[in-house]
Amino acid sequence: MAQQQRAVRTRRAVLEAAATVFAEHGYTAATIADILKTAGVTKGALYFHFDSKEALAKGVLEVQTDQHLPEQEVKLQEMVDVVMTVAHGLVHDPLLRAGARLSADPIGRRQYGSAWPLWVDMLTEIMTEAQKRGETLSHVVPREIAEMLVSAFHGVQLYAQLEADLSEVEYRASVLLKHVLPSVASPAVLMSLDVAPDRGARLIAQSTRVPASV
């Protein structure tokens, strides 16, 4: 059991190191040597878990949607929470920054894929349940909304990165939702949604206060 736990910790350390390097240098310029140096592990330990740089990129992308956010009475609030916690994570979490950069790389993604389909699937599932509960307007098509949000969020993230080094990404994500949600949510539900720029930060702070055994 202790050996398994060490292996899990090592794998995570390698992934986080790879994410840090990918986020800073991009896929093409990143090297295994840089990742090894950042992770502080042996080459053998790295290759035990990932046999190539491509496998490392795929590993980073696979964990992008590993979110454990609290359930909400209003399902559309959960959709908002995904968007706002990702916006917060882009500032504070190298894994999410790397996922965004890898997914937007027009050359590299041909080798390792993209996290965007995972986000679209997640948001489609949430939107579908929201529609079943009567939270959406009648014309809403869940997958169309999910695809539009993912693509629009990418534009917001890219703009915030290039113009202000991501310092405004949470504010801009909040503005995006404020303008999109009136065409998605029923009026009663719309009034209840919390789309404040600090929504993601508050959720992350709340989750870190919850004991691991809960």
N, C-alpha and C positions, 0 to 999 in steps of 0.2 A: 504493500500500500504506500509506504514512504517513497519507494522508487517511482511508483506511478505519479505521485504528487510532484516529485522533482521533475519528472518528464513533462508534466503539464506546465509547470512553472517555466521550464527551459523553453518549451515551445512558445509560450506567451511572450517571454523575453525576446526571443528571436523575431517574432512577428512585430512586436512594438519597435524593435530596433530597425527592422526593415521598413516599417511605416515612417519612422523618423527620417531615414535616408531618402526614401521615395518622395516624401513630402517636400524635402529640401532640394533635392537634386533632380527629381523626375526619374522615370524608369530607365531610360537609355543611359544616363550618366551615372546612375547608381552602380556600385560594385559590391561583390560579395565581401571583399576586404573591408570596405566601409561598414557594412552591416555587422561583420564579425567584431570589428573594433567597437562599435556602438553597443552591441549586445554583451560583449565581454565573455563570450563562450568560445569553445574550440571549434575548428572547422568540422570535426567529426560530429559534434553535438548538433551543429546547424544542419549538416547533410543527413543526419538521422531523421530529422523531421521534414526537411525540404530539400529536394535533390537538385534544385536549380533556382535561378533568379525568377524565372517565370512562375515556378511553384510558390515562391514567396509572395509574388504579386497576387496570385490567385488566392492565397491564404489571407492576405490583407483584405481583399474584396469580399471574401466569404463571411467575414465577421462584421461587416458594415451594419447589418440590420439586427445584430445581437443586442437589441434593446429590451430592457425590462422595466417599462414604465407602468405606473399604477393605472388600473382600470378606472374609467370615469362613467358617471351616470349617463352622460351625453357622449355618444360614440364620436361625433364630429370633434369633440374636444380632444379625443385621443389622436385624431388626425393632426390637429393643430399642435399637439404635444410632440409628435414625431418631428414635425418641421422645426419647431422651436428648439428642441434638444439637439437636433443635428446642427442648427445654426450656432448654438452655444458650443457644441463639440468641435466645430471647425476652428474655433479660437483656442481651445484648450486641449484637444485630443489629437495627437499625431496620426492615430489610426484613421480618423475621419478625414483629416486633411489629405492623407495619402490616398484614401479611397476616392476622394473628389478629383485629385490630380491624375491618378491612374485611369479613372473612368473617362476623363476628358482628353486623354492622350490619343490622337487619331491613328498613330502608328502602333504604339505599344499595345493598345486594347485588342488589336487583331490577334495577338499572341495569348493574352491572359483574360480577355473579356472585360466586363464592366459591372459595376454595382447597380447601375440604373435599373435594370430589369427587376432586381430584388426589391428596390424601393417602390417601383410601380406595383409589384405584386402585393407588398405590404399595405400600401395605401388603398389599392383596389379592394382588398379584403375588409379594411375598416370602412370604406365608403359603402360597400355592399351591405354591411350590417347596419350602417346608419340609415340607408335607404329603407331597409326592412322595418326599421323602427319609426319611420315617418319623419325623420329629421331633415330630409333633403327636399328640394323643390321637385316637382313632377318630371321635369325634362332632364334631370341629371342622369348621365351614364357613368357609373363608377369608374370604369377603366379610363375613359376619356379624361375625367377629372384628375385621376392619378397621374396619367402621362403628362398632362398639362402642368401639374404642380411640380413634378420632377424636372421637367424641362425649364420651367420658369425659375425654379429655385436655383438651378445651375447658372442661369443668367445673373440672378441676384448675387450668388456667391462669387462668380467671376468678376462682376463689377466691383463688389466690395473689396475683393482681393487686390485688384489692380489700382483702384482709386484710394483705398485707405488701409491696405494690408489686413483686411478682414475685421478691422476694429468696429465697423458699422454693420456687420452682416446680420446681427440679431435685430437691429432696428429695421433694416431693409426687408428681412424676412417677415417681420411683423406688418410692415406696410403692404407687402405682397398679399398676405392673408386678409388684411382689412379690405382690400379691393376685390379679391376673388370670392370670398365667402358669401357676400350678398347674392351672388348668382348661383350659389350652391345650397345654402342652408335655408330652412323655413324661417320666417320672421321671428317666431318665438324662440327657436333654438339659437338663432344668430345673436339675439340679445344676451344670451347666457354665456357665450364663448369668451374665454380669456385669451387674447392674442397679444398681450403686452410684450414688449421687447425682452423683459426679464423672465418670461414664463419658463423658458428652458433652464435658466440658471436656478430658479426656485425648485424645479422638479429634480434636478441633479443634486442640489443640496439636501432635499428631502430624502432622496434615495440613499445618500451616504450616511444619513442618520439612522436608518433602519438597520437593526442587528441582522447579521448574516443568517441567523437561525430562523428568522421570521419567514 
